[in-house]
């Protein structure tokens, strides 16, 4: 086999070979037919000479006028009977003479003979048929003259058949020529297929993502097909360079998206997520009140009903958009003390972008700035006043009973401990906010930290009959600081244990993850808090019930520490009322 049947070489060779074979066969058949016609023409020329000779003899001797046709026997010396049969027939079909039949006057009428009929209406008539008179097969040639038709015939025997048969001596020449052209076609097919094969190999390497040597892989013949191939290679190089640039720009865009504080997501026209950042996941879980919601399911959430209606209405028609006049809409949503601003922009290809901005931070900071000074002063003044009051009582009453003195001194000591804890919390909080980069980042096993936080409140947990449910895997690792992560879970645990009530259940879960963050949920089904307190839970010194909090020894800084610790790791935290009662904290930690 010359080629693989799947290659372009094989197809080119086969097509050209078949075309040339058909052409060669046509030439052979044409030459054969032409040679047969030539030999028949030679035979008809000879027979025509016989009829003309007979006609001249008749006219010269006035045989027709005198009705002396037997004198034609003298022509037998010139035209022997074994060489040709001569018959003279009048226009009515009566045989006037036949050199092979002695009793020609009694021959049947020849008016219906095919050659006779042809001669009457054209220059001559010919036919090959069996003669009923002589019982032999003849080649007839009849020609019409002034008063009669003269017919010359030759016996159609093996000699005549051999004479009329085409001479096949030219066949070997055509076969030789055919083989020569076959080799030429093979060379041409290889030459034409070379560029295509190289281009195919180049395409296969591209598809397999193999290394491509542009010098070795792009040597094409210097013809039109080679020119086209080189142009394709140049286009590929341009596309590859463009693709590389686009990948770099895409990486820049993705990096930028994950640095933004806004939640952003891009969707295809059929509402399939193309790209989104972690903030978007975080915000939609707050707005939708579902920790298991996926990006694409936001369109089923009541909180996104307005933007969903806008998208359906805008992309459902055949309207086209100009880049400078893109359809957009925006609205605000308030949820659990948070204020979100939602924007949607639809692009010319009917893909769209949803941007969620958390606008509560500025308001919180404003409130904090206004209250932080007075809160610190107030929180420090209370234990200092208590310590001073107890000590003044002891100093002003030197005869006070020892038991009473010990009681007041212990009270003063407890207030000093509370003051120490308060100062330590303030210092820790300020350090997290201003010097978070000083904390060493390390791989922290979250389950181990949670177990230690639970153990630190084990006595209270048993006293209040609290159930703790944790589904965090043992091998889940975050990139953070061990002491800060412990502060996060310890303060969240302290908040639930101290203020959730008795016989409650604390649940700690990981509800989502992406390439950058793990997303956690810390909740309890306890007493919870009212809506008016949700917005201020993470404020310094803010207490839902200040009297109860102080009585239980809280400093009012626990949740502020939790928030700032998580923010220091580029994560986020929020709180919301739990369905069925209680409070739920959602936060993210880096992988």
ZAMAR-230109 format. One record per atom (N, C-alpha, C): residue in one letter; x, z, y. Coordinates in steps of 0.02 Angstrom, whole numbers, plus 50000, padded with zeros to 5 digits. Atoms other than C-alpha are relative to their C-alpha. Layout:
N
AXZY
...
This chain:
591
X500425000049940
X500005000050000
X500445000050062
X499575000749941
X500724994850168
X499925005850048
X500144994849950
X499875007850276
X499515005049972
X500554995350011
X498795023050271
X499364996850029
X500615003549979
X497015016250282
X499675003250061
X500304996749942
X496595028750419
X500364998350065
X499605001249939
X497935022450539
X499774993850036
X500185005949960
X497705009950679
X500404994049976
X499605005650027
X499104999550600
X499614996449945
X500385002950056
X498044996950444
X499404996150027
X500595003449973
X496514992450546
X500194993550036
X499775006049965
X497474980250658
X500214994649949
X499775004750050
X498304972150508
X499414997049962
X500585002450038
X496664971050412
X499584995150041
X500415004449959
X495684963450557
X500344993350012
X499655006249987
X497014950750601
X500084995949936
X499915003450063
X497324946750418
X499354996549979
X500645003150018
X495474943550385
X499844994150045
X500125005649955
X495324932850541
X500434994049982
X499575005650018
X496824922350491
X499814997149932
X500225002550065
X496204921350311
X499394995450007
X500595004149988
X494524914850371
X500204993450034
X499775006049965
X495414902650488
X500344995249951
X499635004150048
X496564896450348
X499524996849950
X500485002750047
X495124894450225
X499584994550032
X500385005249964
X494154884750356
X500404993650006
X499565005949995
X495634873150383
X500054996349934
X499955003150066
X495814870350196
X499364996349982
X500645003350016
X493964866650174
X499894993850043
X500075005749955
X493974855450326
X500454994249979
X499535005250020
X495514846050267
X499774996749935
X500265002750063
X494764844050093
X499424995350013
X500585004149984
X493134837350164
X500224993650036
X499765005749961
X494064826150285
X500324994849954
X499675004750045
X495114818650145
X499494996549956
X500535003250040
X493554815650039
X499654994650041
X500335005049957
X492714806950185
X500454993950011
X499535005549990
X494284796550213
X500014995349940
X499995004250060
X494324790650032
X499344996349989
X500655003450005
X492464786950032
X499984994350050
X499985005349949
X492734777150192
X500424994049976
X499595005450027
X494124767350107
X499614995949949
X500405003450051
X492974763449961
X499454995850031
X500545003749967
X491554758550076
X500284993950037
X499685005849967
X492754747150172
X500114994349950
X499885005150053
X493204738250011
X499344996749981
X500665002850019
X491374736349962
X499714995850056
X500245003949943
X490964730350138
X500344993150003
X499655006450003
X492304716850118
X499704995449947
X500325004050053
X491474711349957
X499344997150024
X500655002649976
X489754709950040
X500114994750053
X499875005149948
X490484700450189
X500254993549969
X499755005950034
X491424688650073
X499434996249967
X500585003250033
X489814685449975
X499564996750051
X500435002949949
X488834682550134
X500304993550029
X499685006049974
X490114669950200
X499944994249950
X500065005250051
X490074660750035
X499294997149999
X500705002450001
X488154659850039
X499874995550060
X500125003949940
X488104653550217
X500394993550000
X499595006250001
X489524641150192
X499714994749953
X500265004750050
X488674633350040
X499234999450005
X500735000549989
X486874635150107
X499625001949938
X500324998150062
X486394644149948
X499305002750011
X500674997249989
X484914653250026
X499504994550015
X500455005449982
X484184637350098
X499844995749938
X500105004350058
X484424627549937
X499805003949938
X500204995750056
X484024642349824
X500464998849939
X499535001350053
X485594639249724
X500485005949992
X499604993950004
X486204657149704
X500455000349938
X499554999750057
X486944654049530
X500714997750017
X499335002249981
X488404645649619
X500455006050018
X499604994149984
X488954663449666
X500435002249942
X499594998150057
X489664664549491
X500734997950010
X499315002249987
X491164655449559
X500415005650034
X499654994449968
X491584671649655
X500305004849949
X499754995450050
X491934680249490
X500754999749992
X499275000550004
X493694673649498
X500335004250055
X499744996149944
X493894682549665
X499805007449992
X500264993250009
X492794697849629
X499795000649927
X500184999550071
X492864701249441
X499435005049990
X500574995650015
X491364709649361
X500235007149988
X499754993250014
X492424724149303
X500255003550063
X499764997149938
X492964726849483
X499425001950045
X500584998649957
X491284725949575
X499394996249975
X500645003150016
X489464721949542
X499704997850067
X500285002949939
X488694710349674
X499284998249986
X500725001450007
X486804709349697
X499744997650067
X500315002649939
X485834698649823
X499255001249993
X500714998150003
X484074704949865
X499674997850065
X500355001949938
X482814697449984
X499655006150029
X500284994349965
X481884708150107
X499385002949966
X500584997550037
X480414710049988
X500215003949938
X499754996250056
X481514718049857
X500134995949938
X499905004250058
X481644703149740
X500754998649992
X499305001250014
X483344701349658
X500124992449996
X499855007249998
X484054683949701
X500614998449958
X499405001250038
X485714686349611
X500305006649979
X499634994250024
X486694699049507
X500544997449953
X499455002950040
X488414695049437
X500115003549933
X499924996550064
X488244707549293
X499414998949953
X500615001050040
X486504702349232
X499844992650000
X500145007350004
X486174684849168
X499284998550015
X500715001249989
X484304686349174
X499775003950062
X500144996149940
X484284693149351
X499334998350032
X500645002049970
X482704683449397
X499435004449977
X500524995850028
X481694695249289
X500135007550012
X499864992949985
X482454711349357
X499435002950042
X500544996749963
X481244723949429
X500154999950075
X499955000249927
X480924724349615
X500425006050025
X499544994949974
X482264734049713
X499815002650069
X500194998049932
X481264737449869
X500035007550010
X500014992849993
X481174756149832
X500685003349987
X499354997150011
X483014758149796
X500245003350065
X499804996349939
X483744771249917
X500494996150044
X499515003649961
X485234760749969
X499694993950035
X500345005949971
X484094745650000
X499605002250062
X500404997449944
X482924755950111
X500445001850059
X499544998149946
X484394762750211
X500274993850035
X499715006149970
X485114745250237
X499514996450045
X500515003449959
X483454738850307
X499965003150070
X500114996549937
X483424751950445
X500655002450034
X499374998149968
X485264754850482
X500534994749983
X499485004950009
X486914745850475
X500154998949927
X499885000750071
X487174749550291
X499685006049966
X500254994450038
X486574760850152
X500435001249939
X499594998450057
X487504770150016
X499645005149957
X500314995250045
X487034780149863
X500405000249935
X499714999450067
X487694786549697
X499435001849953
X500564998850046
X486434785049556
X500114996149936
X499995003450065
X486094779249379
X499614993650004
X500345006549999
X485634760949355
X499594999249936
X500445001150059
X484124757649242
X500134993249968
X499875006850026
X484694739449223
X500595000049953
X499395000050041
X486444742449156
X500125006549963
X499944993350031
X486214760549104
X500685003250014
X499374997149978
X487774765649202
X499905003150069
X500034996849934
X488094776449355
X500464996250048
X499645004049951
X488644767049512
X500045003650067
X499984998649929
X489204769749688
X499774993650035
X500305005949969
X488084757749786
X500174999750075
X499925001349929
X488444750049956
X499604993850017
X500455005649982
X487074738950031
X500054998650074
X499955001949930
X487174729050193
X499504994450014
X500525004849982
X485794719350278
X500304994350042
X499795005949962
X486114701550339
X499384996450027
X500545003549965
X485014688250420
X499384999249957
X500585001550042
X483894683850272
X499985004149935
X499974996550064
X484364695850133
X500465006150007
X499574994150005
X485284711650082
X500484998849943
X499505000750052
X486904710549987
X500255007049982
X499804993450024
X487344725649880
X500614999349955
X499404999750042
X489064729249809
X500025006949967
X499994993750036
X489294742749677
X500615000449956
X499444998750045
X490704750549578
X499785005449952
X500184995150051
X490494759949417
X500315006850017
X499774993249982
X490614778749453
X500275003449938
X499694997450060
X491804782549311
X500535005150017
X499494994849989
X493244795049290
X500534997750049
X499505002549954
X494434783949384
X499785000650072
X500264999549932
X493324783149538
X499945007450020
X500054992849984
X492984801849527
X500685003050017
X499334997549986
X494834805249520
X500254997550068
X499805002849936
X495104793649668
X499685003850058
X500364996549946
X493774802649772
X500185007450005
X499824992949999
X494414819849725
X500555001250051
X499514998449947
X495394828349866
X500685001349970
X499314998850020
X497264829149854
X500205007050025
X499854993049983
X497784847549848
X500755001350011
X499284999149992
X499624844649881
X500165004250062
X499874996149939
X499434853150052
X499875007549991
X500164993050012
X498824869449974
X500625004549998
X499404995749999
X500574876549936
X500285001150069
X499754999349931
X501064872950115
X499605005350037
X500434995149966
X499564882950178
X500125007149973
X499864993450029
X499934897150057
X500655002850028
X499364997849971
X501734897850117
X499915002150073
X500144998449930
X501124897450298
X499615006550006
X500414994050000
X499854911050257
X500435006249989
X499564994350012
X501214922550188
X500445001450061
X499584999149940
X502324919450340
X499605003750054
X500424996749949
X500884924150455
X499835007149979
X500144993250023
X500524939550346
X500565004850021
X499444995849978
X502274946250379
X500025000850076
X500024999649927
X502114942050563
X499455004950023
X500554995449982
X500444951250570
X500195007249986
X499794993250014
X501214966250488
X500475002650054
X499544998149946
X502594966450618
X499625001550064
X500404999049939
X501324964550760
X499605006549995
X500404993950009
X500224978350687
X500435006350009
X499544994349992
X501724990050675
X500195000950073
X499804999649930
X502234985750853
X499445002850043
X500574997649960
X500484988450925
X499825007249981
X500194993350022
X500185003950820
X500515005350017
X499484995249986
X501825012150869
X499825004550059
X500194996149941
X501225017451042
X499415004549984
X500604996150017
X499555023150973
X500185005949955
X499794994650044
X500395033250835
X500365005550038
X499654995049960
X501555041650958
X499525003950044
X500504996649958
X500085045351072
X499585004849959
X500384995650045
X499135052550923
X500405006349984
X499574994350014
X500615063650877
X500045004750060
X499984996149939
X500705069251057
X499375004250008
X500644996549994
X498845073651057
X499955005749950
X500024994750052
X499035083450893
X500425006050021
X499584994549977
X500465093550967
X499665004050055
X500364996549947
X499405097451119
X499465004649970
X500544996150031
X497945103151010
X500275006149963
X499714994550037
X499085113950903
X500415004650044
X499624996049952
X499915120851059
X500745000649980
X499305000150020
X501625115750993
X500434998150060
X499535001849947
X503175113851100
X500084992450004
X499965007249990
X503315096451175
X500634998450039
X499415002549966
X504965088151218
X499814993550035
X500265005849963
X504455076051355
X500474994049994
X499545005650006
X506035065451329
X499934996649932
X500045002850067
X505845063251141
X499314997649983
X500695001450021
X503955062751129
X499674994650043
X500335004749955
X503615050151268
X500374993450005
X499655006450000
X504725035151221
X499534994649972
X500495005150020
X503435021151218
X500284993150015
X499785006949987
X503685002151210
X499864998050072
X500075002349931
X503854992951374
X499474994450003
X500565004849996
X502144984351367
X499405003650030
X500594997149969
X500374987251429
X499785006449965
X500214994150037
X499964999551291
X500495005850013
X499524994949983
X501585008851325
X499905002750070
X500134997949931
X501165009251510
X499415004850002
X500594995650002
X499455016751473
X500185006749970
X499804993750032
X500245029651358
X500405004350048
X499614996149952
X501505034751490
X499575002950056
X500454997449949
X500115036351618
X499615006149974
X500364994450029
X499165047751499
X500455006249998
X499534994450002
X500725058451478
X500085003150069
X499934997549932
X500925059851666
X499385003950021
X500624996449985
X499095064751683
X500005006849965
X499974993750036
X499365077951549
X500455005050035
X499544995649965
X500855084951642
X499675002950063
X500344997749940
X499835085851802
X499475005149983
X500534995250020
X498385094251711
X500305006649976
X499684993850025
X499575106551627
X500245004250059
X499784996349941
X500345111151794
X499425003150038
X500604997549966
X498615112651871
X499715005949962
X500274994650041
X498035123351725
X500415006450009
X499574994249991
X499545134751745
X499865003450067
X500154997349934
X499175136751930
X499325003550000
X500674997050002
X497335140151893
X500025006649962
X499944993750038
X497805153351763
X500295005550043
X499704995149955
X498905161951890
X499505002450053
X500504998149950
X497535161352020
X499455004249970
X500524996150034
X496285167751893
X500245007149987
X499734993350011
X497425182251849
X500015004050065
X500014996649935
X497595186252034
X499295002250016
X500704998349985
X495705185652052
X499765005949958
X500214994650044
X495425196751901
X500325006650021
X499654993949976
X496735209151962
X499675002650063
X500334998049938
X495895209152132
X499325003249986
X500674997350015
X494175212052055
X500045007249975
X499954993350028
X494785227451962
X500295005050049
X499764995649947
X495605234352118
X499445001750049
X500554998949954
X494005232652220
X499615006349981
X500444994450012
X492915247952239
X499294997849987
X500675002650012
X491375237052233
X499944997849927
X500145002750066
X490565232652068
X499804992750007
X500125007249992
X490585213752046
X499964996849931
X500085003650063
X490015202051907
X499794992950015
X500185007049995
X489875183251886
X499624998049937
X500445002050055
X488525175251779
X499914992549999
X500175007150006
X488155157751712
X499264999150017
X500705001249983
X486495149351755
X499505002949950
X500454997050050
X485745156051592
X500105007649993
X499934992749995
X486215173951643
X500475003049947
X499484997450044
X487705175751526
X500595002350042
X499454997249960
X489095186851593
X500644995949990
X499375003650002
X490685177251636
X500585004850013
X499464995349981
X491725190951718
X499695005850038
X500234994249962
X491435208551780
X500555005350000
X499514994649998
X492455223651830
X499695006649977
X500234993650028
X492325241751774
X499505003450047
X500474996849953
X491435247351933
X499294997549990
X500665002850012
X490005235751894
X499665003549942
X500264996350058
X489775243951723
X499775007050021
X500144993249979
X489825260951803
X499375000450042
X500574999749954
X488565257151941
X499344998349966
X500635002150030
X487285248251832
X499735005549954
X500244994650043
X487235263251714
X499665005450041
X500344995149956
X486775274451860
X499324997350021
X500625003049974
X485455262451928
X499494999249944
X500465001550054
X484705258151758
X499805006049959
X500154993850037
X484705275951689
X500084999149925
X499875001050071
X485365269751522
X500754999549990
X499275000050010
X487115273651461
X500214994549951
X499825005150049
X487045260151326
X499864992950025
X500205006649975
X486505245951439
X500614995450004
X499465005049994
X487565229951429
X499924996350066
X500005003649936
X487995218851576
X499404995450005
X500535005149999
X486725205451529
X499305002949997
X500664996950004
X485305217951503
X499755002850066
X500224997349936
X485245222751685
X499384996450026
X500575003949976
X483955209051712
X499345002549971
X500604996950027
X482735219251607
X499865006750032
X500064993549969
X482995234751713
X499574999650063
X500434999849942
X481745239751845
X500425000250064
X499594999649941
X483155243551966
X500274993350024
X499755006649982
X483675225251964
X499444994750001
X500575004750002
X481915217751965
X500014995350060
X500025004149939
X482075211552145
X500524994449997
X499485005250004
X483715202352117
X499854995249943
X500185004450056
X483085195551950
X499474994950022
X500525004649975
X481535188052034
X500304994850046
X499685004749954
X482625180252169
X500394994749961
X499615004850040
X483765172252038
X499554995149965
X500465004550036
X482325165351934
X499684995050047
X500335004549952
X481475158052087
X500474994850027
X499525004549968
X483055150152156
X500274994749952
X499675004750046
X483825142052001
X499514996249956
X500495003450043
X482195136551917
X499854992950023
X500155006749974
X481945121352030
X500594995349996
X499485005149999
X482965105552056
X500374999950067
X499684999849934
X483585110952227
X500765000349993
X499274999849997
X485415107652265
X500225004050061
X499774995749946
X486445119252374
X500664997450028
X499375001649967
X487805115752499
X500445006250003
X499564994150001
X489355127052494
X499935004450062
X500054996049939
X489075132352674
X499315003250009
X500684997249994
X487235136752644
X499775002549932
X500174997450066
X487225146052479
X499435005150005
X500544995049999
X485625155852439
X500275006949985
X499784993250011
X485895174452450
X499455004950018
X500474994749983
X484905190452457
X500365006749992
X499714993350006
X485295209052476
X499465005250012
X500474994549992
X484375225352464
X500365006449979
X499704993550014
X484725243952444
X499605003849948
X500314996050053
X484375255752299
X500285007150006
X499804993050001
X484405274852301
X499845002949932
X500104997250067
X484645283852137
X500405006349992
X499684993550013
X485025302152101
X500495001950055
X499584998249944
X485725304852274
X500524994850019
X499545005349984
X486745288752271
X499634994550039
X500285005549962
X486475274352390
X500424993849985
X499655006150018
X486925257052325
X499724994150040
X500195006249966
X486905240552418
X500144994249952
X499955005450049
X486575225652302
X499944993350035
X500015006849972
X486985207652352
X500044995049943
X499985005450050
X486725191452254
X500124993450037
X499855006549972
X487465174452295
X499964994949944
X500075005350050
X487005158452200
X500424994050021
X499535005349985
X488315144652191
X499684993149986
X500295006750009
X488025125552191
X499864998249927
X500135001650070
X488145124652000
X499495004849969
X500534995250019
X486785138351992
X500265005949959
X499734993550022
X487975151451925
X499945004750060
X500124995449946
X487865167252028
X500435006249994
X499604993949996
X488745183152081
X499565005750024
X500354993949979
X488045200752095
X500535005150021
X499534995249972
X488975213252205
X499635006550015
X500304993449989
X488575231952204
X500505004350037
X499574995849958
X489295242852341
X499725007150002
X500194993049995
X489255261852335
X500115002250072
X499954998349929
X488865266852515
X499895007550013
X500104992749991
X488675285452484
X500645003650017
X499374996649991
X490525289452496
X500125002050073
X499884998549929
X490635288352685
X499565005850023
X500454994649981
X489125299452705
X500245006749971
X499754993850031
X489845312152584
X500615002650037
X499404997849965
X491495312252673
X499825003050069
X500214997549935
X490625314752839
X499735007149994
X500284993350011
X489665329552771
X500545005049983
X499464995550020
X491215336652692
X500425002050060
X499604998449942
X492205335552853
X499665005150045
X500374995449957
X490845344552946
X499965007049970
X500124993650032
X490655358252817
X500615003349971
X499444997250037
X492365360452741
X500325005950035
X499684994649963
X493075371152880
X499595006449997
X500444994250001
X491585382652890
X499935002949930
X500064997650069
X491455383452700
X500615004149979
X499394996350019
X493265388552675
X500025006850035
X500014993649962
X493105401552813
X499515004949970
X500524995650027
X491505408152740
X500195002649931
X499834998050068
X492135408252560
X500575005050000
X499454995249997
X493735417352608
X499795006650032
X500224994049964
X492855429452726
X499635004849954
X500414995750043
X491685435952591
X500425004749957
X499604995250041
X492985442852467
X500465004350042
X499564995949957
X494135448652608
X499605005950029
X500424994749972
X492705458352688
X499845005349947
X500154995350055
X492275465952519
X500595004449986
X499394996150013
X494075471152486
X500115005250055
X499904995649943
X494215478552661
X499505005850000
X500524994950001
X492565487752644
X500135005349947
X499864995250054
X493015495652477
X500605004450017
X499404996049983
X494735501052537
X499875004850058
X500174995549945
X494055508152700
X499605006049975
X500404994550029
X492825518452598
X500465005149968
X499534995450033
X494245525852496
X500435003750051
X499564997049949
X495365528952648
X499635005050044
X500394995749955
X493995536552753
X499705006149964
X500274994450039
X493465548452613
X500545002649953
X499454997650042
X495045557252550
X499775004849946
X500244995250050
X494015570152457
X499524996749950
X500465003650046
X493085556752361
X500215001349928
X499874998550071
X492945560452177
X500424994349969
X499565005150032
X494255551652069
X499604994249968
X500405005350032
X492905542151973
X499744995150052
X500265004349947
X492165535752135
X500574995850031
X499445003849973
X493875531152202
X500194994149954
X499825005450049
X494265521452042
X499484994350003
X500545005149998
X492585512452054
X500124995350059
X499915004249941
X492925506452233
X500654995949996
X499385003850007
X494715501652193
X499924994149951
X500125005450048
X494145491552041
X499604994350032
X500395005149966
X492865482752150
X500454995950047
X499545003549955
X494215478752277
X500464995349961
X499565004150042
X495335472352136
X499634993649976
X500395005850022
X493955461052067
X499924994850055
X500075004649944
X493675453752240
X500674996550015
X499355003149988
X495545450752258
X500144994749947
X499945005050053
X495525441652089
X499604993850016
X500425005749981
X494095430952149
X500324996250057
X499665003249944
X495065427852309
X500604995949975
X499435003650029
X496595422852206
X499774993649966
X500275005950034
X495555410952099
X499784994850051
X500235004649948
X494805403552256
X500584996450033
X499405003049969
X496505400752336
X500334995149952
X499695004550050
X497185393252174
X499604993549994
X500425006050005
X495695381352162
X500094995650061
X499905004049939
X495915376052343
X500674996549998
X499335003050004
X497765373152315
X500014994349949
X500025005250051
X497425363352155
X499634993850026
X500405005549974
X496105352852241
X500404996050052
X499605003549949
X497235348852388
X500584996249969
X499455003450034
X498665344552272
X499774993649966
X500275006050033
X497585332552173
X499864994550051
X500195004949950
X496955324052331
X500614996950034
X499455002449959
X498615322552422
X500634998449961
X499385001050036
X499955323052288
X499864998449926
X500185001650069
X499125315752133
X500554996149964
X499475003950032
X500625304252104
X500555004549971
X499494995550027
X501685319752067
X499845002149929
X500194998250068
X500715322951907
X500274994749951
X499715004650049
X501615315251758
X499454996949957
X500495003450043
X500585302051667
X500265000149928
X499814999550070
X500605304151479
X499414998149956
X500535001550047
X499605299851323
X499675006649979
X500374993850012
X498255313151305
X499484998949946
X500505000350053
X497235315951147
X499385003750023
X500594997249968
X495495318751219
X499665005249956
X500344995350045
X494755327351067
X500355006850000
X499624993750000
X496135340451069
X499865003950064
X500144996749936
X495815344251254
X499315003049998
X500694997550002
X493945346051224
X499965006249956
X500004994250044
X494245357951079
X500285006250036
X499714994349964
X495345368951190
X499515002650054
X500494997949948
X494025368951329
X499435003949968
X500534996550036
X492695374051202
X500235007049980
X499734993650023
X493815387851134
X500055005050058
X499924995449943
X494095395051309
X499345003350019
X500674997049985
X492205398451322
X499655002049935
X500304998650065
X491935402851139
X499555006250000
X500404993949999
X491295420551176
X499324998750034
X500635001449965
X489995414751303
X499564995249960
X500395004850040
X489485400351190
X499635003649944
X500334996250053
X489115412451048
X499465004650029
X500494995549971
X488235424851163
X499364996350020
X500585003649976
X487075411451233
X499724995149949
X500255004350054
X486815402551066
X500004992750020
X499945007049976
X487435386051137
X500294995749944
X499755004950049
X487685370951024
X500414994750038
X499585005149970
X489115359051066
X500074994249951
X499965006050043
X489015341250996
X500494995150032
X499485004549974
X490555330251017
X500114994349949
X499905005950044
X490685312450945
X500654996350016
X499385003349982
X492395308551019
X500464999549938
X499555000850057
X493595301350889
X500655004050010
X499394996149996
X495145311350847
X500594996150029
X499425004049979
X496315296750887
X499894996650067
X500125003149936
X495575292351056
X500505002750051
X499464998149954
X497005292551183
X499874997050069
X500055002549931
X496935291151373
X500685000850034
X499384999849962
X498345288051496
X499895004350062
X500164995449945
X498225303351609
X500505005849999
X499594993950000
X498935320951637
X499635005349962
X500334995350045
X498575334351509
X499665005650039
X500294994249965
X498285348751631
X499394997950040
X500585002249961
X497115338551741
X499404998249956
X500555001650047
X496105331951593
X499695006549973
X500274993550022
X495955349951532
X499575003050055
X500404997449945
X495335355151706
X499324996550003
X500635003749998
X494025341251697
X499515002849949
X500464997850051
X493265346551531
X499875007550004
X500124992849994
X493505365251564
X499485001450053
X500484998849946
X492555364551730
X499314997349982
X500665002550021
X491175353651656
X499695004849949
X500254995250050
X491035365751509
X499785006450035
X500174993949963
X491025380751628
X499344999150037
X500625001449963
X489645372651732
X499405000449954
X500564999950046
X488525370051580
X499895007049970
X500054993450031
X488905387051500
X499725005150049
X500214994949951
X488645397151660
X499314998750028
X500615001449963
X487155388051736
X499474996149960
X500495003950039
X486305378251594
X499475004349968
X500484995650033
X485445393251518
X500215001349928
X499864998250069
X485335399651340
X499664995049953
X500285004350053
X484975390251177
X499984992650020
X499985007049980
X485485373551253
X500494996349955
X499545004250038
X486445358951177
X500434996150050
X499535003949959
X487995351651259
X500244994049959
X499805006150036
X488375333451211
X500574996650037
X499425003549972
X490045324651238
X500094993649960
X499985006450035
X490105305951197
X500414994950039
X499725006149969
X491035289851230
X499494994549991
X500555004850006
X489705276851271
X500204992850012
X499795007049987
X490735261551320
X500764999950008
X499295001049987
X492485254451333
X500134992750018
X499775006849987
X493355239151403
X500764999949997
X499285000550006
X495145233351418
X500385004950044
X499664995549952
X495525246151556
X499795007349993
X500264993249998
X494415261451538
X499605001749937
X500504997150044
X493475272751417
X499485003250045
X500554997249960
X491775278351480
X499685005749960
X500234993950034
X491195296151438
X499355002650031
X500614996749978
X489575305751450
X500055007449980
X500004992750013
X489525324951467
X499325002650025
X500684998149979
X487745331851467
X499785006449964
X500334994450033
X486675346851427
X499254999550013
X500735000149993
X484815349451406
X499745006550030
X500174993549970
X484785365151511
X499534999550059
X500464999449943
X483945369851675
X500034994150047
X499945005649954
X484635355151774
X499995002150072
X500034998649928
X484545353751963
X499464995650031
X500515003949964
X483275347352089
X500324993950033
X499765006349971
X483405330152169
X500405001050063
X499674999249935
X483935336852338
X500725002549993
X499324997650010
X485515344252261
X500464994849969
X499605004850037
X486095328852165
X500554996950042
X499535003549956
X486955320852313
X500615004250016
X499474995549976
X488025336252348
X500355003949945
X499714996150055
X488545342152175
X500755000350002
X499275000350002
X490355336852199
X500325002450066
X499724997449937
X490545344452373
X500345006749988
X499654993650005
X491755358652396
X499545005850023
X500364993849985
X490935375952395
X499234999249998
X500735000850001
X489205368352370
X499735003349937
X500324996650057
X488095379252259
X499254998650001
X500735000950005
X486355375352197
X499655006650012
X500264993249989
X486005394252192
X500605004350016
X499384996749978
X487365402752295
X500035007249976
X500004993050022
X486835420452248
X500185000549927
X499864999750071
X486845417152061
X500724997749985
X499335002650011
X488475407252073
X500525005250015
X499514994849982
X489415421052161
X499975005749950
X500074994450047
X488725434052042
X500364998449935
X499675002050063
X489415423951895
X500734998050011
X499295000849987
X491095422151981
X500234993050017
X499805006849984
X491075403852026
X500284999450070
X499705001049934
X492135397352170
X499664994350038
X500325005749968
X491055381952206
X500464994050006
X499535005549996
X492565370552181
X500094996349933
X499905002850067
X492435366451995
X499864992549996
X500185007150004
X491515349752009
X500404995850049
X499575003749953
X492555344852161
X500674998649968
X499375001050036
X494115347352055
X499924994549947
X500145005150051
X493325336951915
X500004993050031
X500055006749968
X492915322652033
X500684997550023
X499365002249972
X494605322152119
X500524998649945
X499545001350055
X495555323251955
X499864993149970
X500185006550030
X494605308251885
X500174994350049
X499835005249950
X494815298352048
X500754998950002
X499285000749998
X496685301752041
X500254995349945
X499835004650053
X496715291551880
X499654993250008
X500365006249984
X495735277251964
X499344999449962
X500655000050033
X494185282351867
X499455001850049
X500574998249958
X492465286551932
X499555004949962
X500464995250030
X491175300151903
X499365000350041
X500654999149967
X489345302351942
X499585004849959
X500454995350035
X487955314551898
X499294997550009
X500705001849995
X486145311151860
X499585004749957
X500464995850039
X484645320451795
X499894996849933
X500085002550068
X484475318851609
X499264999749982
X500695000550023
X482845312551536
X499855005649950
X500174994450043
X481995327351454
X500295006550024
X499734993949972
X482895339851566
X500745000549993
X499284999150003
X484665344851602
X500374995350047
X499575003749955
X486105336451688
X500514996049959
X499535004350036
X487245322051635
X500534997450049
X499445002649960
X488965317451703
X500284993849964
X499715006250026
X489615299651679
X500674998950035
X499355001049969
X491465296651707
X500444995649956
X499555004650035
X492875284851658
X500715002550006
X499294998250002
X494685288051609
X500404993949975
X499615005950019
X496075275051591
X500255000249929
X499755000550068
X496605268851420
X500765000749997
